[in-house]
């Protein structure tokens, strides 16, 4: 796992080495073990290294045999052992044992299509000297981030994080209003947008080609929705799935440094630990969990039960409110885009704890988006019934829910019902986003000083996805939406930033390319059916995990944001959202913000999500623009 940065100048203007050195230096947290730079003519490539495989010999930038093709790369290539023999048989000579060289030689053989043969998580840049061509690529599921900016004069800059691009003198440090509106709607800025003017994210499963001052972006995954015309019976499919999943875990454990497992006590991470215990002795498997003093957010007892059941070498630590809160200024410093998912805080604490013992961790990310694990998939079926009710009946239901007393516990009954009604009357793509997000379009219209951004953020940002929907199964369409937005831009972004801030590599076996293709080919009823979310995984793990773990309801990795905004975070909230400050900033209407703050702190309404989203934006704004 590493950090990459670089640029190519238009007009064949010679690259300035000091610029790429500055871009690379700000990514030191992603690669604390070493750095490297390659400058040749108009191109400059920079790399920060976290040594995982071939610790002694895997330094980057790295070239092919004659030095004509160079690469900087961040990630892991899980099918490298299978690709290498074929490339060697074609005459390619390897100088290291790391996976980086395989990308270069595969590109030499297949050209732009080389990405279609990769099973891994990656963000990479390849400079093809003879063709004067720069290639950027991001993995199929979006596990690794990659940003870019077109430069005046036809050049292009890129980096693992925006902070690297901001070190280039031709990239402005300015807020993008469209990026802001999308952040408020999603709680993150979705690809291809960013919060920075002129900076864009390369979407997952895409390749960018820069050649002769022109940029071309194309998609290599997914292409169509594969469907097995004769799927195996459910029981057989579940057993096949577990075999494929265990194989994925085996591929993902390849490392020359110590490795462990994030263990929350949920089905996903517990399944990763169980599969790893089938490919190596359980006593050698390190599992890590953290707990909180607030019992409604503490899952450590469940993780402990799984570890005892499997017999792993378990590590556990409990954190106080003060220890979590003291992270906020640090988070604002290393998150160079605003990010409204509060679980980034406990994810970083877990990463920091695990890093004391290991350099690589396996996690359960991706299962919810592939095998329908979120409560929102259950809510979608309830919403279809709700939309069929007469309007007066819906009005009565809304009035009754509105009278429920506010309960600030994690996923409290009133919170779930009120969040459900935010999107229940909408078409599925918009309904799901309203269930997940903080501000609807009408709410953005009342909040933002600028006009017109609300409609653009809520409707236009989903219009392309709605128009491109497969007319087939509704659940498959919703899963595709999550895989396109929430998974890469929230979940995987959170894990990448939270772990890389302390130099830990986190891998997601559920997102293995072979496993993803297998799951995508199965009927949707195998994923959510008979009233059971993640049906396929729960059946496959039934004899391998405690029954109580399989029956637990889904519970996010959260913190008591609602309570903190009325308690220890109240002074910060009042300072950053003060009316005078907002008027000077000129982005949000002070009276709308003040209403939400007053209602939440009085206990009249639960505005935890919008207030946290605004608070995180203001922390980011203070750190990066003030």
N, C-alpha and C positions, 0 to 999 in steps of 0.2 A: 504494500500500500504506500502511496507516494503522493507528491504534489507536482503538477507540471505547469509550465508557463512558457510563453514565447511569442514570436511575431515574425511576420514576413513583410518587408517593405515593397510598395509598388514602385514601378520604374527601375527595378534592380538597384535601388539605392542601398548602399552598404549599411548593415545593421550595427547598432551601437551596443557593444558588449555590456556597458554599465547599466543599460536599461533592463536587459534580461536578467542581470544579476540582482537588480533591485526587485524585479517581479518575482524571482525565485526565492529571495530571502524572506519575503513575508509569508511564505508557505512552509517555513521551517517546522511548524508544529505537525504538519502532515508527514514530514520525513526528517526525523531528528538524527538519522544515522549517517547522512552524507549529502553532498550536493554536486552537481555537475552542470557544465554549460558547453554548448557547441555553437559557434558562430562561423558562418561561411557565406560571404556575399550578402544577399538581402535577408537571410534567414538567421534567426537566433532561437535556440531551444534551451530550456532550463529544466532542471529536475531536482527535487528533494526526495531522498530515499528513506523509507522504512524497510529495513532488511528482513525479509521473511524466507525467501528461497535463494540458495547460493549466496550466502551472506558475504563471502569473500570476493566473489567474481561477478556480481550482477549489477555493477554501477551503470548508470545512464548519464547522458544520452549514449545510445548504442547504435552501431552501424552494421551494415552487411559486410561481406568479405572485402569488397573493393572501396568501401567508404562512399558509395554513391547514394545510398538510401539510409536515412537516420531516423531514429524514433525516440520519443519520450512517452512514458506510459504509466498509468496509475491503475492498479487492479490485480487480478489473478486470472490465469487461463487454465481452466480445469481439465480441458481435453488436450493439453500440451503433450503429455506422454504418448497420446495416440497420433498426433500430427507430426511429431518430430521424425519418427522413422521414415515416413514417406518423403519428407523433405530432404532428409539425408540421402535417401536412395536416388533423389534427383540431382545430387551433387552439392547440396548446400553444406557448408562446414560450420559447425557450432564451436564457439570459443568459450561458452559458459554453460552452466547447468540451469540457469534461470529460464523463465518462459518468454522473456522479452524478444529474444532472437527469432522465435517462431513467428511472431507478427510480421517481422521484416521479410523473412523468407516466404511466408505465405502471400504477402503483398506482391513480391517479385513474381510469384507463380500465377496469381489470380487477379492481380490489379485491384480495382475498386471492389470487386465481388469478394475479396478475402474475408470480409466481416461476416459473411453468411455461414462460414464454417466454424465460427468461434463459439465456444461454450465457456463463458466467463463473465466477470464483472470488469468493465474497463472504460477508461477515457484515455484516448491516445491521440498523438499527433505524429504523422510521418512526413518527412521532407524527402521528396523524390528529386534529387539534384538534376539529373539529365533532363527530366521533363519540366523542371522549375514548377513543381506542383506540391501544395501542402494539403494533406488529408487529415481531417479531424473525424473521430468516430466515438459514439457513446453506446454502451451495451444495450442489449435488447430490452431489459426491464428498467433501465435507468438507475442502476445501483451506484454508479460513480458519476460525479457532476462534471460538466464541461461548459464553460462560458466563452463567448467570443465577441469581438467588436470589429466592425469594418472601420478602417482608418482613412483619413484624408489622403488622397493620392493613390488609392487603390490597394493599400495594405490591409493586413488582418492581424489582430492580436488574439491570444487565447490564454485561458488559465483554469485551474481547478476551482478557484473561487474568485469572486469579483475583486477582492482586495489586490490580487495580482495584476489585473487589468488596470486598476486605478493607478498603479505605479508607472504605467506607460504615459508619457507626456501628451499624447494625442487622444487620450480617452478622458472625457470630461467627468467631473465629480458633480453630477446633477441628478435630481429626482425625476423619475419618469411618472407623470400623472396617471397614465394608463396602468403602469405597474402598481401604483398605490391603490387604485380602485380594485384591481384584481386581488391584491393582498387582503383588503378588507372583506372581500367576498369569500375568498377561499381560506384565509388565514395563512397563506403562503403565496408566492408569486409563481404561477404555472408557466411552464415552457410554452412558447419560446420567449416569453417576456422576462424582464428582470426589473428590479426597483431602480436600476441605474439607466439613465438616458443613453441610448446608443449601445448598451450591452445586452446581449441575448444569450439564452440558454440553448444549447443544442438539445432537441428533444430526444427522449430515449429511442433506441433503435434507428438512429439517423446517422448519415455520413455527410460531411461538408467537404467540398472540393474547392480549393482556391487555386486558380490558374490564370495567369495573365491579368491579374487585377480584378477578376470576376469570381463571384461566389455562387456555387450551386449546392443546394441542400436536398437530399433525397432520403427516403425511408427504405430500410432493408428489413424491418420487422415491426409489427406482424403484417404479413401479406395474406389476407383472407382469414377465415375462421375454420381451421381444420376440424372435421367431424368424422368420427369412426362410424361408417354405415352399419356395422355389425358389432356394437360394443359387447364386451363380455358381461355375463350376469353380475349384479352388484357385488355379491360376496367374492367372486373371483377377481373383479376389478379392484376391490379393496386390498386383497392379498398381493396382487401385481403391483399396486401402488406402493405398498410398504417395501417390497423388494426394490423398486426403482428409487424410492426415497432413501433407503439404506445405502444404496450404491452412490447416490448423490452426496450423502453425508461422508462416505468414505473418500470421495473425490475432494470434498471441501476440507478435509483434515490435512491435506498435504502441506507440510511446513517444516522448516529447519529450525524453528524456534518454538517455545512452549505454547500450547493451545488449550482453550477451555470453552465452556458453554454458558451463555446467559440463561438463567433458569428463573422464570417468573412464577411457576406453578400453574400456568395455563396449559392448554392442550398443545399449542404449537411448540413452545420451547421445551416442554417435557418430552414431546415426540423426538425432537432433535437429540436430546440427552439419551433417550432410550435407544435410538438407532445407533448412536455412537458407541453405546455400551454393548452393542451386538457385533461391532467390528474391532473393538479392543477391550481389554479387561476393565470392568467398571471401576475398580479401585484406582485406576490411573487416570480416570476422567475427572477433570476439575470443573465443578459447577459453581456459579456465582449468583447470588441474589442479594437484594437490599430491602430493608424494611423501613417503615415510618412510624412515628409515635402516634399518629392519628389512625385509629383502628379501621376506619372505613376505607382507608387507602393502603393499608398494610396487607401484602400478600405473602409475606415471608414464611408464614406457617405452611402454606400450600407448597411452596418451593422446597421447604425442608422435608415435607412428607414424601415428595417425589424423589429427592436425593436419597432418603433412607430406603425407599422401596427399591431403587436401582442400585444402591450401594456405591454412589460416587463419592469423591473427595470434595465435600461441600464447603463453601466459604460464604459467610453471611455477615452483613453489617447493618445496623440500624442508624438512621439519621434523624436529627431533630429539625424543627422548623427553621431555626437559625442557620443551620448548616446548608439548607436548601436555599434560603433567601440570600445568603451571602454570595451565591453563584450569579445572581442577576447581573451585576456590573461586568463580570467576566464573560457571561454569555453575550452581552451587547458588544463586547470587544471582538469576539471571534465570529459572531454571526454578522456578516457584512450585507445581509438582506434581513428585513424584519421577518420574524417567524412566530406565528401565534399558537403553535402547539406546545402547551405547557409541559408535556411529557419530555421535552428536550432536557429539562433540568434533572429529573431522576435518571434519564438515560446517560447523561454525562457522569453523574455520580457513580452509576454502575460501571461505566467504562473506566473511570479513574480507579475504582476499587479493583477491578479485574486486572488492570495494567500493572498493579503491584506484583502480580504473580505470572501473567502470561502476556504475549504480544499479539495473539490472534484469538478471537472468540467467534463461536458459531451462534447464530440467533434464529428465532422463529419467524422473522419477517417474511411476508408474502403469502402465507397460508390463508389469511382472511380474504385477500383479494382474489385468490385463485379458487378457493373452495368454499366461498360464501360464509365467512365467519362472523360478519358484523351484524348487530341487531337491526341495522337499516335494511337488510335483506328480508327480515321478518316484517319490518315496518312497511315495506313496499307492498306486500300482500294485504296488510291492513289498510293501506292507503287506497287500494283499488276498491275495497268495500266502502270506505269513507266517501270516496268521490261519487259512489252510486247512491248515497243518501240524499233525500230532498234537502234543499237549502235551509229550510227552517230547522230541520233536525241537526244539521251541521252547526247552525248558530247556537242552538241549545247546548250542544256538546262543548263548543268553544267557551261559552259563558260558564259552564260548570267547571271546566278545567281552569279557567282564569281565576276562579274563586278558591282554588286549592292553596293552602298555606305554603309559603316558601320554605323549602328544606335544602340546606346547603351541603348535605352529604354527597359523597361520590355517587353519581348516577341515581339520584333520589327519584322517587316515583313521580313527583310533580315536575321535576326537570325533564324526565323522559317524555311525559305526556305533552308538556308545553313545546318541547323541541319538535315532537312529532307533528303537531298542528302547524308549525311554521312552513312545512312543505307538503302536507298531506293532500292539499287540493291541486297541486301542480303536476305536470307531466313528470315521469320518473327521473330523467336526467337532472331537472331543476329541483325536484323534491329531494333527491339524495344530497345535492350540494347544500340545500338549505338546512337539512338535518345535521350536516357536518360543519357548516360554516358559521360565521358570526353575524354578518349583515346581509339582508336581502336587498334587492334593487330599490324598492321604495324606502327602505331604511337608509341606504346610501344617499338617496336624493335629499333626505332630511339632514344628513350628516355633513356631506361634502359642500364646500363653498363653491367649487367649480360645477357648472351645469353639464349634463349630458353623459357624465362618466358612469352613472348608475346603470343606465340601459346597456351601455357598451360592456360593462363588467359582467352583468348577470345574464343577459340574453345572447349577445353576440359571441361571448366566450364559449357558450355551449352550443351555439347554432350549428357550427360545422360538425360537431360530434352527433347532434341529433339528426342532421341531414344524412350522415354517413352510416347511420344505424343499420345493422343487419335486421331485416324484417322478421327474423326467427324468434328464438326464445327470449322472453323479457329478462330473465335472470342472467343469461349470457350477455345481453346488452349492458346490464348494470355492472357486471363483472369487468367487462371491457372498459367501461367508464372509469372504474376504480383503478384499473391497471394503467390507464392513460394519465390520470391526474393524481389522485390521492396517494397511490403507492410510490411513484417516483419522486413526486414533488413535496410530499409531506413525510411519509414514513421513512423512506430511504434517505432523504435529505437530512432528517433529524438524526438518524443513526450515523450517517457519514460525518456530519459536523460534530456531534457529541463525542464520537469515538476518536476522530482524527485530532480533536483539540488536545488529546492527551497521548497521541501516538499509538493508538490501538487499532488493529485491523479487525473489522467485523464482517463475517461472511454469512450468506443466507442460502442454505441448502434447498429451501423450497423454491428458489428462483433458478435452479439449475435448468439449462435450456432443454435437456431431454425430458426432465420431469414436467416442465411447463407445457411442452407439446403434448405429453401424455394426458395431463389433466384437462387441457383445453379441448381434447378430442372426445371427452366423455359427456354423457347426457347431463343436463343441469340438475336433474332429479337426484343424481349421485352426490351432488354438492350440497344442495338444500332440498330435503324431501322428508315427508312424514313428520313435519314440524321440527326437524333437527337441522341446525346449521352445522357446517363442516362435517356432513354425514360420512363422507368417504374416509376422512382422516380418523374420525372417532371410531369407526368400525375397524379400521386397520390397526389402531392402537389399543383396541379393547382388551386384549390379553397381555398387553405390554406395559400398561399404566394402571394406577389405582382407579377403581370405578368412580370414586368421589371426584377425581380430577376431570374425568370425561363428562361428568354431569354438571360441573360448575358452569354458571352463566358467564358470558363474556364480560370481562372487566378490564378497562383500559389501564395503562401504566400512568396513573395520574397523581396529582398533588391537590391539596384542598384550596384551590384558587378562590372559590366563592367566599370562604371564611377569611382567607388572608386579605382579600380586598376590603373587608370590613375591620380587619385587625392590624397585623404587623405591616401590611402593604399600604394601609390608608395614607400615611404621610407622603409616600412616594407617589401614590395616585393623585393626591391633591396638588403636589408640586408640578408633576408633568402634565396634568390636565387642567391646570388653573386657567380660568377664562382669559386673563390678560396674556398669558403665554400663548394660548390658542389663537387669540386675535392677532398677535404679532406674527405667528407662524403662517396664518392665512390659508390653512387647509381645511379645518373642521369648524363647524358652527358651535361656538361656546355654549349656547343655551341648550342644544341637543345633548352635548356631552355632560353638562352639569345636571340635566334631568336624570340621565342614566346613573350617574354617580350617586345622586341623592336617593333615588329609589332603591338602589342596591344596598347602600349603607343603612337605610332605614328598615330593610328587610321587607319592603313592599313588593319588589320584583327581583328576579334573579338575572342579573346582567353579567354573569361571570365571563362568558365567552366574548362579547363585544368589548368589555372593559379591559380584559387581559390582552386582546388583540390591539387595542389602542395603546395600552401601556407598553407593550413590546415594540410597537412602532416608535413611540416617543423615546424609549431607551436607545433604539437604533439611530434615530434622527439626532439625538444629543451626541452620540458617540461619533457618527460619521459625517454629519452635515453642519454641526454647530462647533 
